[in-house]
Amino acid sequence: MTYVYILRSVSRPDKTYVGLTEDLRERLRRHNSGGGVHTSRYKPWKVETYIAFSNQAKAESFEKYLKQGSGWAFAKKRLVC
């Protein structure tokens, strides 16, 4: 499975991050240990939402969509609290 996930910063709840991984627990651990260039500044992180895909190409396409304006508007309305 390939996961598209949305993280929310615990220290700065207005900060979110969208990513893609095959091992969600390990990826969250790396984000929280400072292993990500874009996420180390706002750690710790918690998983807000994740969606599992059996097709990697569809997961990649959905992640790309969520990183665009209309995709982020969809996520804010339907996927995040």
PDB file of N, CA, C and O in Angstrom, chain B, residues numbered from 101:
ATOM      1  N   MET B 101       0.840  -1.179   0.000  1.00  0.00           N
ATOM      2  CA  MET B 101       0.000   0.000   0.000  1.00  0.00           C
ATOM      3  C   MET B 101       0.888   1.246   0.000  1.00  0.00           C
ATOM      4  O   MET B 101       1.988   1.260   0.553  1.00  0.00           O
ATOM      5  N   THR B 102       0.370   2.271  -0.634  1.00  0.00           N
ATOM      6  CA  THR B 102       1.018   3.584  -0.625  1.00  0.00           C
ATOM      7  C   THR B 102       0.068   4.551   0.047  1.00  0.00           C
ATOM      8  O   THR B 102      -1.121   4.596  -0.268  1.00  0.00           O
ATOM      9  N   TYR B 103       0.601   5.323   0.973  1.00  0.00           N
ATOM     10  CA  TYR B 103      -0.222   6.235   1.766  1.00  0.00           C
ATOM     11  C   TYR B 103       0.043   7.681   1.391  1.00  0.00           C
ATOM     12  O   TYR B 103       1.192   8.111   1.285  1.00  0.00           O
ATOM     13  N   VAL B 104      -1.030   8.418   1.193  1.00  0.00           N
ATOM     14  CA  VAL B 104      -0.966   9.869   1.100  1.00  0.00           C
ATOM     15  C   VAL B 104      -1.418  10.362   2.467  1.00  0.00           C
ATOM     16  O   VAL B 104      -2.467   9.954   2.966  1.00  0.00           O
ATOM     17  N   TYR B 105      -0.630  11.233   3.064  1.00  0.00           N
ATOM     18  CA  TYR B 105      -0.939  11.645   4.428  1.00  0.00           C
ATOM     19  C   TYR B 105      -0.870  13.161   4.581  1.00  0.00           C
ATOM     20  O   TYR B 105      -0.185  13.857   3.831  1.00  0.00           O
ATOM     21  N   ILE B 106      -1.598  13.640   5.568  1.00  0.00           N
ATOM     22  CA  ILE B 106      -1.559  15.039   5.948  1.00  0.00           C
ATOM     23  C   ILE B 106      -1.137  15.083   7.407  1.00  0.00           C
ATOM     24  O   ILE B 106      -1.769  14.474   8.270  1.00  0.00           O
ATOM     25  N   LEU B 107      -0.062  15.810   7.666  1.00  0.00           N
ATOM     26  CA  LEU B 107       0.413  15.991   9.026  1.00  0.00           C
ATOM     27  C   LEU B 107       0.022  17.376   9.520  1.00  0.00           C
ATOM     28  O   LEU B 107      -0.111  18.316   8.736  1.00  0.00           O
ATOM     29  N   ARG B 108      -0.158  17.487  10.834  1.00  0.00           N
ATOM     30  CA  ARG B 108      -0.388  18.789  11.460  1.00  0.00           C
ATOM     31  C   ARG B 108       0.665  18.960  12.550  1.00  0.00           C
ATOM     32  O   ARG B 108       0.926  18.041  13.327  1.00  0.00           O
ATOM     33  N   SER B 109       1.259  20.138  12.596  1.00  0.00           N
ATOM     34  CA  SER B 109       2.257  20.431  13.614  1.00  0.00           C
ATOM     35  C   SER B 109       1.579  20.558  14.977  1.00  0.00           C
ATOM     36  O   SER B 109       0.559  21.235  15.105  1.00  0.00           O
ATOM     37  N   VAL B 110       2.138  19.915  15.981  1.00  0.00           N
ATOM     38  CA  VAL B 110       1.620  20.019  17.343  1.00  0.00           C
ATOM     39  C   VAL B 110       1.987  21.385  17.921  1.00  0.00           C
ATOM     40  O   VAL B 110       1.195  21.993  18.640  1.00  0.00           O
ATOM     41  N   SER B 111       3.186  21.861  17.605  1.00  0.00           N
ATOM     42  CA  SER B 111       3.650  23.132  18.148  1.00  0.00           C
ATOM     43  C   SER B 111       3.065  24.344  17.419  1.00  0.00           C
ATOM     44  O   SER B 111       2.945  25.419  18.006  1.00  0.00           O
ATOM     45  N   ARG B 112       2.706  24.178  16.156  1.00  0.00           N
ATOM     46  CA  ARG B 112       2.100  25.246  15.350  1.00  0.00           C
ATOM     47  C   ARG B 112       0.930  24.657  14.565  1.00  0.00           C
ATOM     48  O   ARG B 112       1.094  24.291  13.401  1.00  0.00           O
ATOM     49  N   PRO B 113      -0.251  24.558  15.188  1.00  0.00           N
ATOM     50  CA  PRO B 113      -1.393  23.880  14.553  1.00  0.00           C
ATOM     51  C   PRO B 113      -1.834  24.458  13.199  1.00  0.00           C
ATOM     52  O   PRO B 113      -2.594  23.812  12.477  1.00  0.00           O
ATOM     53  N   ASP B 114      -1.374  25.644  12.852  1.00  0.00           N
ATOM     54  CA  ASP B 114      -1.714  26.210  11.549  1.00  0.00           C
ATOM     55  C   ASP B 114      -0.840  25.650  10.431  1.00  0.00           C
ATOM     56  O   ASP B 114      -1.098  25.916   9.257  1.00  0.00           O
ATOM     57  N   LYS B 115       0.188  24.881  10.778  1.00  0.00           N
ATOM     58  CA  LYS B 115       1.107  24.309   9.789  1.00  0.00           C
ATOM     59  C   LYS B 115       0.728  22.866   9.481  1.00  0.00           C
ATOM     60  O   LYS B 115       0.522  22.054  10.383  1.00  0.00           O
ATOM     61  N   THR B 116       0.642  22.567   8.199  1.00  0.00           N
ATOM     62  CA  THR B 116       0.340  21.217   7.744  1.00  0.00           C
ATOM     63  C   THR B 116       1.347  20.822   6.677  1.00  0.00           C
ATOM     64  O   THR B 116       2.050  21.660   6.112  1.00  0.00           O
ATOM     65  N   TYR B 117       1.396  19.521   6.418  1.00  0.00           N
ATOM     66  CA  TYR B 117       2.305  18.982   5.417  1.00  0.00           C
ATOM     67  C   TYR B 117       1.634  17.793   4.747  1.00  0.00           C
ATOM     68  O   TYR B 117       1.036  16.953   5.420  1.00  0.00           O
ATOM     69  N   VAL B 118       1.731  17.721   3.438  1.00  0.00           N
ATOM     70  CA  VAL B 118       1.183  16.607   2.665  1.00  0.00           C
ATOM     71  C   VAL B 118       2.347  15.787   2.138  1.00  0.00           C
ATOM     72  O   VAL B 118       3.310  16.336   1.603  1.00  0.00           O
ATOM     73  N   GLY B 119       2.258  14.462   2.289  1.00  0.00           N
ATOM     74  CA  GLY B 119       3.332  13.597   1.826  1.00  0.00           C
ATOM     75  C   GLY B 119       2.832  12.252   1.333  1.00  0.00           C
ATOM     76  O   GLY B 119       1.631  11.981   1.310  1.00  0.00           O
ATOM     77  N   LEU B 120       3.784  11.417   0.938  1.00  0.00           N
ATOM     78  CA  LEU B 120       3.514  10.108   0.334  1.00  0.00           C
ATOM     79  C   LEU B 120       4.545   9.126   0.878  1.00  0.00           C
ATOM     80  O   LEU B 120       5.732   9.445   0.950  1.00  0.00           O
ATOM     81  N   THR B 121       4.098   7.938   1.258  1.00  0.00           N
ATOM     82  CA  THR B 121       5.026   6.942   1.785  1.00  0.00           C
ATOM     83  C   THR B 121       4.427   5.548   1.691  1.00  0.00           C
ATOM     84  O   THR B 121       3.220   5.392   1.510  1.00  0.00           O
ATOM     85  N   GLU B 122       5.267   4.548   1.813  1.00  0.00           N
ATOM     86  CA  GLU B 122       4.803   3.166   1.918  1.00  0.00           C
ATOM     87  C   GLU B 122       4.834   2.676   3.363  1.00  0.00           C
ATOM     88  O   GLU B 122       4.272   1.626   3.674  1.00  0.00           O
ATOM     89  N   ASP B 123       5.490   3.434   4.250  1.00  0.00           N
ATOM     90  CA  ASP B 123       5.566   3.073   5.671  1.00  0.00           C
ATOM     91  C   ASP B 123       5.256   4.319   6.499  1.00  0.00           C
ATOM     92  O   ASP B 123       6.157   5.093   6.823  1.00  0.00           O
ATOM     93  N   LEU B 124       4.006   4.506   6.832  1.00  0.00           N
ATOM     94  CA  LEU B 124       3.548   5.721   7.483  1.00  0.00           C
ATOM     95  C   LEU B 124       4.172   5.910   8.859  1.00  0.00           C
ATOM     96  O   LEU B 124       4.567   7.025   9.199  1.00  0.00           O
ATOM     97  N   ARG B 125       4.272   4.865   9.649  1.00  0.00           N
ATOM     98  CA  ARG B 125       4.855   5.001  10.997  1.00  0.00           C
ATOM     99  C   ARG B 125       6.319   5.428  10.941  1.00  0.00           C
ATOM    100  O   ARG B 125       6.749   6.302  11.692  1.00  0.00           O
ATOM    101  N   GLU B 126       7.072   4.808  10.051  1.00  0.00           N
ATOM    102  CA  GLU B 126       8.480   5.171   9.919  1.00  0.00           C
ATOM    103  C   GLU B 126       8.635   6.594   9.394  1.00  0.00           C
ATOM    104  O   GLU B 126       9.498   7.342   9.851  1.00  0.00           O
ATOM    105  N   ARG B 127       7.803   6.958   8.441  1.00  0.00           N
ATOM    106  CA  ARG B 127       7.890   8.321   7.886  1.00  0.00           C
ATOM    107  C   ARG B 127       7.560   9.360   8.940  1.00  0.00           C
ATOM    108  O   ARG B 127       8.232  10.389   9.004  1.00  0.00           O
ATOM    109  N   LEU B 128       6.547   9.129   9.773  1.00  0.00           N
ATOM    110  CA  LEU B 128       6.218  10.054  10.860  1.00  0.00           C
ATOM    111  C   LEU B 128       7.384  10.138  11.842  1.00  0.00           C
ATOM    112  O   LEU B 128       7.730  11.224  12.306  1.00  0.00           O
ATOM    113  N   ARG B 129       7.989   8.998  12.157  1.00  0.00           N
ATOM    114  CA  ARG B 129       9.141   9.001  13.058  1.00  0.00           C
ATOM    115  C   ARG B 129      10.272   9.863  12.496  1.00  0.00           C
ATOM    116  O   ARG B 129      10.912  10.608  13.237  1.00  0.00           O
ATOM    117  N   ARG B 130      10.518   9.763  11.193  1.00  0.00           N
ATOM    118  CA  ARG B 130      11.581  10.576  10.571  1.00  0.00           C
ATOM    119  C   ARG B 130      11.233  12.050  10.575  1.00  0.00           C
ATOM    120  O   ARG B 130      12.100  12.888  10.821  1.00  0.00           O
ATOM    121  N   HIS B 131       9.973  12.383  10.304  1.00  0.00           N
ATOM    122  CA  HIS B 131       9.557  13.794  10.383  1.00  0.00           C
ATOM    123  C   HIS B 131       9.796  14.330  11.791  1.00  0.00           C
ATOM    124  O   HIS B 131      10.320  15.431  11.957  1.00  0.00           O
ATOM    125  N   ASN B 132       9.415  13.559  12.799  1.00  0.00           N
ATOM    126  CA  ASN B 132       9.527  14.023  14.182  1.00  0.00           C
ATOM    127  C   ASN B 132      10.953  14.015  14.717  1.00  0.00           C
ATOM    128  O   ASN B 132      11.231  14.651  15.734  1.00  0.00           O
ATOM    129  N   SER B 133      11.847  13.316  14.060  1.00  0.00           N
ATOM    130  CA  SER B 133      13.251  13.327  14.487  1.00  0.00           C
ATOM    131  C   SER B 133      14.045  14.405  13.745  1.00  0.00           C
ATOM    132  O   SER B 133      15.257  14.522  13.925  1.00  0.00           O
ATOM    133  N   GLY B 134      13.363  15.186  12.915  1.00  0.00           N
ATOM    134  CA  GLY B 134      14.035  16.267  12.193  1.00  0.00           C
ATOM    135  C   GLY B 134      14.613  15.837  10.866  1.00  0.00           C
ATOM    136  O   GLY B 134      15.446  16.546  10.302  1.00  0.00           O
ATOM    137  N   GLY B 135      14.194  14.695  10.353  1.00  0.00           N
ATOM    138  CA  GLY B 135      14.752  14.154   9.125  1.00  0.00           C
ATOM    139  C   GLY B 135      14.184  14.723   7.841  1.00  0.00           C
ATOM    140  O   GLY B 135      14.584  14.298   6.756  1.00  0.00           O
ATOM    141  N   GLY B 136      13.272  15.663   7.930  1.00  0.00           N
ATOM    142  CA  GLY B 136      12.695  16.248   6.718  1.00  0.00           C
ATOM    143  C   GLY B 136      13.013  17.730   6.626  1.00  0.00           C
ATOM    144  O   GLY B 136      12.815  18.468   7.591  1.00  0.00           O
ATOM    145  N   VAL B 137      13.502  18.173   5.480  1.00  0.00           N
ATOM    146  CA  VAL B 137      13.877  19.572   5.284  1.00  0.00           C
ATOM    147  C   VAL B 137      12.688  20.496   5.528  1.00  0.00           C
ATOM    148  O   VAL B 137      12.830  21.532   6.178  1.00  0.00           O
ATOM    149  N   HIS B 138      11.525  20.128   5.014  1.00  0.00           N
ATOM    150  CA  HIS B 138      10.358  21.000   5.097  1.00  0.00           C
ATOM    151  C   HIS B 138       9.594  20.867   6.403  1.00  0.00           C
ATOM    152  O   HIS B 138       8.735  21.700   6.694  1.00  0.00           O
ATOM    153  N   THR B 139       9.878  19.855   7.188  1.00  0.00           N
ATOM    154  CA  THR B 139       9.097  19.623   8.401  1.00  0.00           C
ATOM    155  C   THR B 139       9.880  19.777   9.696  1.00  0.00           C
ATOM    156  O   THR B 139       9.271  19.845  10.763  1.00  0.00           O
ATOM    157  N   SER B 140      11.185  19.834   9.645  1.00  0.00           N
ATOM    158  CA  SER B 140      11.975  19.863  10.882  1.00  0.00           C
ATOM    159  C   SER B 140      11.703  21.115  11.718  1.00  0.00           C
ATOM    160  O   SER B 140      11.817  21.075  12.943  1.00  0.00           O
ATOM    161  N   ARG B 141      11.355  22.192  11.086  1.00  0.00           N
ATOM    162  CA  ARG B 141      11.139  23.463  11.795  1.00  0.00           C
ATOM    163  C   ARG B 141       9.906  23.440  12.700  1.00  0.00           C
ATOM    164  O   ARG B 141       9.881  24.125  13.722  1.00  0.00           O
ATOM    165  N   TYR B 142       8.893  22.667  12.341  1.00  0.00           N
ATOM    166  CA  TYR B 142       7.625  22.703  13.068  1.00  0.00           C
ATOM    167  C   TYR B 142       7.307  21.405  13.802  1.00  0.00           C
ATOM    168  O   TYR B 142       6.143  21.148  14.108  1.00  0.00           O
ATOM    169  N   LYS B 143       8.313  20.584  14.090  1.00  0.00           N
ATOM    170  CA  LYS B 143       8.071  19.333  14.802  1.00  0.00           C
ATOM    171  C   LYS B 143       7.675  19.625  16.245  1.00  0.00           C
ATOM    172  O   LYS B 143       8.023  20.692  16.750  1.00  0.00           O
ATOM    173  N   PRO B 144       6.992  18.765  16.909  1.00  0.00           N
ATOM    174  CA  PRO B 144       6.545  17.442  16.481  1.00  0.00           C
ATOM    175  C   PRO B 144       5.285  17.517  15.614  1.00  0.00           C
ATOM    176  O   PRO B 144       4.551  18.505  15.623  1.00  0.00           O
ATOM    177  N   TRP B 145       5.069  16.444  14.876  1.00  0.00           N
ATOM    178  CA  TRP B 145       3.938  16.312  13.968  1.00  0.00           C
ATOM    179  C   TRP B 145       3.026  15.188  14.424  1.00  0.00           C
ATOM    180  O   TRP B 145       3.457  14.249  15.094  1.00  0.00           O
ATOM    181  N   LYS B 146       1.749  15.300  14.047  1.00  0.00           N
ATOM    182  CA  LYS B 146       0.801  14.204  14.255  1.00  0.00           C
ATOM    183  C   LYS B 146       0.091  13.966  12.927  1.00  0.00           C
ATOM    184  O   LYS B 146      -0.059  14.874  12.110  1.00  0.00           O
ATOM    185  N   VAL B 147      -0.338  12.736  12.736  1.00  0.00           N
ATOM    186  CA  VAL B 147      -1.074  12.408  11.506  1.00  0.00           C
ATOM    187  C   VAL B 147      -2.492  12.928  11.661  1.00  0.00           C
ATOM    188  O   VAL B 147      -3.206  12.564  12.596  1.00  0.00           O
ATOM    189  N   GLU B 148      -2.885  13.775  10.738  1.00  0.00           N
ATOM    190  CA  GLU B 148      -4.242  14.319  10.711  1.00  0.00           C
ATOM    191  C   GLU B 148      -5.161  13.401   9.907  1.00  0.00           C
ATOM    192  O   GLU B 148      -6.267  13.075  10.339  1.00  0.00           O
ATOM    193  N   THR B 149      -4.683  12.991   8.731  1.00  0.00           N
ATOM    194  CA  THR B 149      -5.467  12.149   7.819  1.00  0.00           C
ATOM    195  C   THR B 149      -4.503  11.311   6.980  1.00  0.00           C
ATOM    196  O   THR B 149      -3.409  11.766   6.643  1.00  0.00           O
ATOM    197  N   TYR B 150      -4.908  10.101   6.649  1.00  0.00           N
ATOM    198  CA  TYR B 150      -4.149   9.342   5.661  1.00  0.00           C
ATOM    199  C   TYR B 150      -5.127   8.523   4.832  1.00  0.00           C
ATOM    200  O   TYR B 150      -6.197   8.128   5.294  1.00  0.00           O
ATOM    201  N   ILE B 151      -4.721   8.285   3.593  1.00  0.00           N
ATOM    202  CA  ILE B 151      -5.528   7.508   2.653  1.00  0.00           C
ATOM    203  C   ILE B 151      -4.602   6.475   2.035  1.00  0.00           C
ATOM    204  O   ILE B 151      -3.518   6.809   1.556  1.00  0.00           O
ATOM    205  N   ALA B 152      -5.034   5.218   2.046  1.00  0.00           N
ATOM    206  CA  ALA B 152      -4.233   4.120   1.503  1.00  0.00           C
ATOM    207  C   ALA B 152      -4.654   3.834   0.068  1.00  0.00           C
ATOM    208  O   ALA B 152      -5.844   3.764  -0.238  1.00  0.00           O
ATOM    209  N   PHE B 153      -3.673   3.670  -0.801  1.00  0.00           N
ATOM    210  CA  PHE B 153      -3.901   3.341  -2.202  1.00  0.00           C
ATOM    211  C   PHE B 153      -3.187   2.039  -2.524  1.00  0.00           C
ATOM    212  O   PHE B 153      -2.053   1.823  -2.096  1.00  0.00           O
ATOM    213  N   SER B 154      -3.843   1.182  -3.269  1.00  0.00           N
ATOM    214  CA  SER B 154      -3.179  -0.030  -3.737  1.00  0.00           C
ATOM    215  C   SER B 154      -2.409   0.241  -5.034  1.00  0.00           C
ATOM    216  O   SER B 154      -1.573  -0.565  -5.443  1.00  0.00           O
ATOM    217  N   ASN B 155      -2.690   1.356  -5.665  1.00  0.00           N
ATOM    218  CA  ASN B 155      -2.048   1.738  -6.917  1.00  0.00           C
ATOM    219  C   ASN B 155      -1.151   2.951  -6.657  1.00  0.00           C
ATOM    220  O   ASN B 155      -1.649   4.024  -6.317  1.00  0.00           O
ATOM    221  N   GLN B 156       0.168   2.788  -6.813  1.00  0.00           N
ATOM    222  CA  GLN B 156       1.102   3.862  -6.497  1.00  0.00           C
ATOM    223  C   GLN B 156       0.915   5.078  -7.396  1.00  0.00           C
ATOM    224  O   GLN B 156       1.036   6.209  -6.927  1.00  0.00           O
ATOM    225  N   ALA B 157       0.628   4.874  -8.656  1.00  0.00           N
ATOM    226  CA  ALA B 157       0.439   6.002  -9.571  1.00  0.00           C
ATOM    227  C   ALA B 157      -0.752   6.856  -9.144  1.00  0.00           C
ATOM    228  O   ALA B 157      -0.697   8.083  -9.225  1.00  0.00           O
ATOM    229  N   LYS B 158      -1.821   6.216  -8.693  1.00  0.00           N
ATOM    230  CA  LYS B 158      -2.978   6.976  -8.218  1.00  0.00           C
ATOM    231  C   LYS B 158      -2.637   7.739  -6.939  1.00  0.00           C
ATOM    232  O   LYS B 158      -3.091   8.868  -6.752  1.00  0.00           O
ATOM    233  N   ALA B 159      -1.848   7.134  -6.066  1.00  0.00           N
ATOM    234  CA  ALA B 159      -1.423   7.813  -4.839  1.00  0.00           C
ATOM    235  C   ALA B 159      -0.589   9.048  -5.177  1.00  0.00           C
ATOM    236  O   ALA B 159      -0.787  10.116  -4.598  1.00  0.00           O
ATOM    237  N   GLU B 160       0.332   8.897  -6.105  1.00  0.00           N
ATOM    238  CA  GLU B 160       1.174  10.024  -6.506  1.00  0.00           C
ATOM    239  C   GLU B 160       0.342  11.137  -7.119  1.00  0.00           C
ATOM    240  O   GLU B 160       0.589  12.316  -6.866  1.00  0.00           O
ATOM    241  N   SER B 161      -0.634  10.768  -7.916  1.00  0.00           N
ATOM    242  CA  SER B 161      -1.517  11.752  -8.529  1.00  0.00           C
ATOM    243  C   SER B 161      -2.345  12.484  -7.476  1.00  0.00           C
ATOM    244  O   SER B 161      -2.528  13.698  -7.566  1.00  0.00           O
ATOM    245  N   PHE B 162      -2.842  11.759  -6.488  1.00  0.00           N
ATOM    246  CA  PHE B 162      -3.651  12.378  -5.439  1.00  0.00           C
ATOM    247  C   PHE B 162      -2.797  13.300  -4.565  1.00  0.00           C
ATOM    248  O   PHE B 162      -3.248  14.378  -4.175  1.00  0.00           O
ATOM    249  N   GLU B 163      -1.575  12.883  -4.258  1.00  0.00           N
ATOM    250  CA  GLU B 163      -0.683  13.749  -3.481  1.00  0.00           C
ATOM    251  C   GLU B 163      -0.424  15.053  -4.232  1.00  0.00           C
ATOM    252  O   GLU B 163      -0.475  16.134  -3.645  1.00  0.00           O
ATOM    253  N   LYS B 164      -0.149  14.948  -5.513  1.00  0.00           N
ATOM    254  CA  LYS B 164       0.089  16.135  -6.333  1.00  0.00           C
ATOM    255  C   LYS B 164      -1.143  17.044  -6.329  1.00  0.00           C
ATOM    256  O   LYS B 164      -1.013  18.263  -6.221  1.00  0.00           O
ATOM    257  N   TYR B 165      -2.321  16.463  -6.443  1.00  0.00           N
ATOM    258  CA  TYR B 165      -3.570  17.227  -6.408  1.00  0.00           C
ATOM    259  C   TYR B 165      -3.719  17.972  -5.082  1.00  0.00           C
ATOM    260  O   TYR B 165      -4.075  19.151  -5.072  1.00  0.00           O
ATOM    261  N   LEU B 166      -3.447  17.289  -3.956  1.00  0.00           N
ATOM    262  CA  LEU B 166      -3.600  17.924  -2.648  1.00  0.00           C
ATOM    263  C   LEU B 166      -2.638  19.092  -2.453  1.00  0.00           C
ATOM    264  O   LEU B 166      -2.913  19.994  -1.661  1.00  0.00           O
ATOM    265  N   LYS B 167      -1.524  19.084  -3.161  1.00  0.00           N
ATOM    266  CA  LYS B 167      -0.550  20.163  -3.031  1.00  0.00           C
ATOM    267  C   LYS B 167      -0.888  21.364  -3.902  1.00  0.00           C
ATOM    268  O   LYS B 167      -0.182  22.372  -3.868  1.00  0.00           O
ATOM    269  N   GLN B 168      -1.954  21.268  -4.678  1.00  0.00           N
ATOM    270  CA  GLN B 168      -2.412  22.389  -5.503  1.00  0.00           C
ATOM    271  C   GLN B 168      -3.522  23.131  -4.773  1.00  0.00           C
ATOM    272  O   GLN B 168      -4.077  22.621  -3.799  1.00  0.00           O
ATOM    273  N   GLY B 169      -3.839  24.306  -5.229  1.00  0.00           N
ATOM    274  CA  GLY B 169      -4.854  25.133  -4.574  1.00  0.00           C
ATOM    275  C   GLY B 169      -6.205  24.463  -4.431  1.00  0.00           C
ATOM    276  O   GLY B 169      -6.766  24.440  -3.336  1.00  0.00           O
ATOM    277  N   SER B 170      -6.738  23.920  -5.508  1.00  0.00           N
ATOM    278  CA  SER B 170      -8.063  23.295  -5.431  1.00  0.00           C
ATOM    279  C   SER B 170      -8.023  22.021  -4.598  1.00  0.00           C
ATOM    280  O   SER B 170      -9.000  21.692  -3.927  1.00  0.00           O
ATOM    281  N   GLY B 171      -6.913  21.308  -4.632  1.00  0.00           N
ATOM    282  CA  GLY B 171      -6.769  20.102  -3.824  1.00  0.00           C
ATOM    283  C   GLY B 171      -6.691  20.426  -2.350  1.00  0.00           C
ATOM    284  O   GLY B 171      -7.262  19.718  -1.521  1.00  0.00           O
ATOM    285  N   TRP B 172      -5.982  21.500  -2.019  1.00  0.00           N
ATOM    286  CA  TRP B 172      -5.892  21.889  -0.613  1.00  0.00           C
ATOM    287  C   TRP B 172      -7.242  22.388  -0.108  1.00  0.00           C
ATOM    288  O   TRP B 172      -7.597  22.143   1.045  1.00  0.00           O
ATOM    289  N   ALA B 173      -8.002  23.086  -0.957  1.00  0.00           N
ATOM    290  CA  ALA B 173      -9.353  23.517  -0.580  1.00  0.00           C
ATOM    291  C   ALA B 173     -10.226  22.291  -0.298  1.00  0.00           C
ATOM    292  O   ALA B 173     -10.988  22.285   0.669  1.00  0.00           O
ATOM    293  N   PHE B 174     -10.120  21.255  -1.134  1.00  0.00           N
ATOM    294  CA  PHE B 174     -10.842  20.010  -0.902  1.00  0.00           C
ATOM    295  C   PHE B 174     -10.428  19.389   0.427  1.00  0.00           C
ATOM    296  O   PHE B 174     -11.281  18.973   1.211  1.00  0.00           O
ATOM    297  N   ALA B 175      -9.125  19.322   0.685  1.00  0.00           N
ATOM    298  CA  ALA B 175      -8.622  18.715   1.922  1.00  0.00           C
ATOM    299  C   ALA B 175      -9.138  19.467   3.148  1.00  0.00           C
ATOM    300  O   ALA B 175      -9.562  18.844   4.122  1.00  0.00           O
ATOM    301  N   LYS B 176      -9.107  20.787   3.109  1.00  0.00           N
ATOM    302  CA  LYS B 176      -9.569  21.570   4.256  1.00  0.00           C
ATOM    303  C   LYS B 176     -11.059  21.353   4.505  1.00  0.00           C
ATOM    304  O   LYS B 176     -11.506  21.351   5.652  1.00  0.00           O
ATOM    305  N   LYS B 177     -11.815  21.174   3.447  1.00  0.00           N
ATOM    306  CA  LYS B 177     -13.262  20.989   3.596  1.00  0.00           C
ATOM    307  C   LYS B 177     -13.630  19.566   3.984  1.00  0.00           C
ATOM    308  O   LYS B 177     -14.583  19.364   4.736  1.00  0.00           O
ATOM    309  N   ARG B 178     -12.892  18.568   3.486  1.00  0.00           N
ATOM    310  CA  ARG B 178     -13.298  17.168   3.636  1.00  0.00           C
ATOM    311  C   ARG B 178     -12.362  16.278   4.468  1.00  0.00           C
ATOM    312  O   ARG B 178     -12.806  15.260   5.000  1.00  0.00           O
ATOM    313  N   LEU B 179     -11.079  16.638   4.593  1.00  0.00           N
ATOM    314  CA  LEU B 179     -10.116  15.701   5.167  1.00  0.00           C
ATOM    315  C   LEU B 179      -9.486  16.120   6.485  1.00  0.00           C
ATOM    316  O   LEU B 179      -9.019  15.257   7.229  1.00  0.00           O
ATOM    317  N   VAL B 180      -9.454  17.399   6.802  1.00  0.00           N
ATOM    318  CA  VAL B 180      -8.783  17.851   8.034  1.00  0.00           C
ATOM    319  C   VAL B 180      -9.781  18.532   8.950  1.00  0.00           C
ATOM    320  O   VAL B 180     -10.790  19.087   8.513  1.00  0.00           O
ATOM    321  N   CYS B 181      -9.467  18.472  10.227  1.00  0.00           N
ATOM    322  CA  CYS B 181     -10.354  19.075  11.235  1.00  0.00           C
ATOM    323  C   CYS B 181     -10.130  20.553  11.357  1.00  0.00           C
ATOM    324  O   CYS B 181     -10.792  21.213  12.158  1.00  0.00           O
TER     325      CYS B 181
END
